[in-house]
Amino acid sequence: MFGLIIPLGIPAYLLLQVVLPINMTGGWRKAACVPLVFSVPITVWCLMAFVAQSSLWPLTFILFAPLGTLYLVILLVLRLARNFIHA
């Protein structure tokens, strides 16, 4: 099970990071952008490591992506629960 979480974390994170801020408004949008505070510097670092021909250049992003995905999924669930309660 855990072996699937890591590889699926990157595409899931990228998809959610694009879709959620577009579909949310106000404070929810700001909350959806919080992982960018970490992912942008990590991406820059990974690109610098790639240019330096490091064999471990994607490792930092690979380890971050599942955590970012978890945060965004929890945020989505909270928003859906709030909308369900107030509907």
C-alpha positions as CSV (number, residue, x, y, z in Angstrom):
1,M,0.0,0.0,0.0
2,F,2.7,2.5,1.0
3,G,4.6,1.6,-2.1
4,L,1.7,3.1,-4.2
5,I,1.4,6.3,-2.2
6,I,4.8,7.7,-3.1
7,P,4.7,7.2,-6.9
8,L,1.1,8.4,-7.1
9,G,1.8,11.4,-4.9
10,I,3.5,13.4,-7.6
11,P,0.8,13.4,-10.3
12,A,-1.9,13.7,-7.6
13,Y,-0.2,16.7,-6.0
14,L,0.3,18.4,-9.4
15,L,-3.3,17.8,-10.4
16,L,-4.7,19.0,-7.1
17,Q,-2.4,22.0,-6.9
18,V,-3.6,23.2,-10.2
19,V,-7.3,22.4,-9.9
20,L,-8.1,23.4,-6.3
21,P,-7.0,27.0,-6.3
22,I,-8.9,27.5,-9.6
23,N,-12.1,26.1,-8.2
24,M,-11.9,27.7,-4.7
25,T,-12.5,31.3,-3.6
26,G,-11.5,33.5,-0.7
27,G,-9.7,31.9,2.2
28,W,-10.1,28.5,0.7
29,R,-8.0,29.6,-2.3
30,K,-5.3,31.0,0.0
31,A,-5.3,27.7,1.9
32,A,-5.0,25.8,-1.3
33,C,-1.9,27.8,-2.3
34,V,-0.1,27.1,1.0
35,P,1.8,24.1,-0.3
36,L,3.3,26.3,-3.0
37,V,5.4,28.0,-0.3
38,F,7.3,24.7,0.0
39,S,7.0,23.2,-3.5
40,V,8.3,26.2,-5.4
41,P,11.7,26.3,-3.6
42,I,11.8,22.5,-3.7
43,T,11.3,22.6,-7.4
44,V,14.0,25.2,-7.9
45,W,16.4,23.1,-5.8
46,C,15.5,20.0,-7.8
47,L,16.2,21.8,-11.1
48,M,19.5,23.1,-9.7
49,A,20.4,19.5,-8.7
50,F,19.4,18.2,-12.1
51,V,21.6,20.8,-13.8
52,A,24.5,19.7,-11.5
53,Q,23.9,16.1,-12.7
54,S,22.9,14.8,-9.3
55,S,21.4,11.4,-9.5
56,L,19.1,12.1,-6.6
57,W,17.7,15.4,-8.0
58,P,14.0,14.4,-7.8
59,L,14.1,12.9,-4.3
60,T,13.1,16.0,-2.4
61,F,10.0,16.5,-4.5
62,I,9.2,12.8,-4.5
63,L,9.1,12.9,-0.7
64,F,7.2,16.2,-0.5
65,A,4.5,15.4,-3.0
66,P,2.5,12.9,-0.9
67,L,2.5,15.4,2.0
68,G,1.3,18.1,-0.2
69,T,-1.4,15.8,-1.6
70,L,-2.5,14.8,1.8
71,Y,-2.9,18.5,2.8
72,L,-4.9,19.3,-0.3
73,V,-7.1,16.3,0.1
74,I,-7.9,17.2,3.7
75,L,-8.6,20.8,2.6
76,L,-11.0,19.5,-0.1
77,V,-12.8,17.2,2.3
78,L,-13.2,20.1,4.8
79,R,-14.6,22.3,2.1
80,L,-17.0,19.7,0.9
81,A,-18.1,18.9,4.5
82,R,-18.7,22.6,5.1
83,N,-20.7,23.0,1.9
84,F,-22.7,19.8,2.8
85,I,-23.5,21.1,6.3
86,H,-24.5,24.6,5.1
87,A,-26.6,23.3,2.2
